Amino acid sequence: MATIAASASPAMQEISSKATSPVRTAAAAAAAPARYRPSPMVIFSACMVLLGATGPLLLRVYFVHGGERLFFSAALQISGWPLLLLPIGVSFFRGRKHGVSNLLLAPRLAGAGALLGALYAISCFIYALGSQALPLSTSSLLQATQLAFTAVFAFIFAGLRFTPFSANAVVLLTIGPAVLGVGPGSGKPAGEASKTYWTGFCESIAAAALAGLVLPLVEVAMARYGRRTGPTARVPPPYVTVMQMQAVMGAAGTAVCLIGMAIKSDFAALPSEAATFGLGKTNYYLVLIWDAVAWQLLNMGVMGLITCASSLLAGIMIAVLLPVSEVLAVIFLHEKFDGPKGIALVLSLWGFASYLYGEKAQKKREAQKKEQQLAVAKKTGDLESAAP
């Protein structure tokens, strides 16, 4: 199953094993350390996800202080992709000795990225619907169910194998948000109609389900269509491929949102919305800019985790944002943190801890098994060399 180590997803590991000779495999296995060491790219991507934790907070600030444009708020979640154009250009310039054509996305991978980007834009729109109706602390807890959907779809499409710990984590991270439904109006803001609250509740769950579908499909697309040959062949692929995939998905998703904005006349409504924004016109534009930047950091980190590890790890890191969002919502938005939310938070953190412990134990068992195989192979080789 997926691990937090530098290993690629099962699909990418299969591609890598076909391209590696038995001699190199044995040598690499002998040199591999038994201790768990996450790769630098996994650590870097995880840090980007954490830095993007302010994205949901700023989106809620937009709604709380008078923002109402749903397609526009969905565009904020995916429209930061132009920030990647400069680093992509630098990567092309540095890799020009291998040929720029060898660094470009394969046409089929680009097509898959565009389709998945459009699907992700729909998920962002549904998430915006839920965020408009729910407090940030509630919507963030509901987003934790994305891990359950990611695990199920990764099992179906990406060959994920469950362990008792990962299954326990999925169950806990699913039950936790369900606790929010305990009692009439649990987590419901004062003065908000129950119908509005429960509609937002279902919309947040639907957004989590759709996002949970997109992550494994991105993993499958990268493994199936992202393979390279020649001097640029690597598993996982070079980071410029990750950036290009994110840029393609962002551009396609932004196009979908722009069409929705045109239909809903968002472009004409934005100046008047800025003028009546509760924090002032200048802060209106600052909130929009920094929200787009934060979401881009989060999206880029998620894409890096999918490529360098697995879609399930990406879902796990999104679940890690739960306590961060809770703290930020209580501090900056003065949202109520009641009993059901506390129970849901504890169950979610318990599920996350269970997953991490299970992954560490699984990695340790794999390392011990590899050492035993190497010891048997060495003993067999010594006996063969000693034979007359």
Secondary structure, DSSP 8 states (H G I E B T S, - for coil): ---SSS---HHHHHHHHHTS-HHHHHHHHHHS-SS----HHHHHHHHHHHHTTHHHHHHHHHHHTT---HHHHHHHTTTTGGGGHHHHHHHHHHTGGG-GGGTS--HHHHHHHHHHHHHHHHHHHHHHHHHHHS-HHHHHHHHTTHHHHHHHHHHHHS-----HHHHHHHHHHHHHHHGGGSSTTTT--TT--HHHHHHHHHHHHHHHHHHHHHHHHHHHHHHHH----GGG--SS--HHHHHHHHHHHHHHHHHHHHHHHHHTTHHHHHHHHHHT-TT-HHHHHHHHHHHHHHHHHHHHHHHHHHHHT-HHHHHHHHHHHHHHHHHHHHHHS-----HHHHHHHHHHHHHHHHHHHHHHHHHHHHHHHHHHHHHHHHHHHHHHHH--
